[in-house]
Amino acid sequence: MRVATVDGLVTLFYDGSKEPYNEELHHEFQDEWYNRLNSKYEEWNLSEECRNYWNERQSWEQVIIEEGVKEIPDSSFLSCLNIKRVVFANTVIRIGTSAFVHCQSLVYIRWSASIEFIGRQAFFYCNLSSVFIPPRCTTVESCAFVGNKNLAIFSTPLETELGYNVIGHTKLLNDSPFELDSDGHTADNAAINEWLKNINNDDKYSLHRTCASHQPLKEVIFSVIDKKGLGAFKEKNGIGISPSRYLKENPYCDLRELEIIQDYVMKMMGEI
């Protein structure tokens, strides 16, 4: 592992050669935190090794997973409170349990196109507003995105198996048609998962489905517009989101609604 500044962010380049998480040092810090809730951090009775461990983890603002890494081990970046961005190499297949739990500043993920498995509580209580699960992902385990309070967009392949309470305590679930109890839960987890998978799969939301895909293509968007017209951009789905919102939120998409409309009009005029 090495650290450098990229785009103004202190960036950890993770190559898998060293485990970033140390269970013993983490427990030492947590025990002291519980015992000294009202005291200053500088006064805590921590070993120098533990203090250095914690300070280093809190310095990271971006994580870039390097090519060749296939798995992010359990708890790797647990409680790294200042990580804002994570960029996965396309070699990453598996993200372990609690890998990014309580990364409360995390707002941006660029996924691996090869990802197949996202573990339990992997992104528990982060700060994501949108998630675009890649098409090869077969499993998203329980509570993977719980507590991302601003999460309003969740796009997942129909074939992906979703666990229990994947999106609990999020804006998306709060805005859903389901009745929630005082803890923000609902008993009908299967119905929620079915709803999640089909938010945009009704034929009238074909433009939503295209824009919410892992890598939206202009040619596919054009084919939908051919059938539905440019007015399809104004059509909101069942949770009040327009297709262009997906384009804006998708980290894989460099297309914008205005550019698409301009190019489409030029295409109709025979100029492109």
Buried (B, 14 or more C-beta within 10 A) or exposed (E): EEEEEBEEBBBBBBBBEEEBBBEEBBEBBEEBBEEBEEEEEEEBEBEEEBBEBBEBBBEBBBBBBBEEBEBBBBBBBBBBEBBBBBBBBBBBBBBBBBBBBBBBEBBBBBBBBBBBBBBBBBBBBBBBBBBBBBBBBEBBBBBBBBBBBEBBBBBBBEEBEBBBBBBBBBBBBBEBEBEBEEEBBBEEBEEBBEBBBEBBEEEEBBBBBBBBBBEBEBEBBBEBBEEBEEEBBEBEBBBEBBBBBBBBBBEBBEBEBEEBBEBBEEBEEEEE
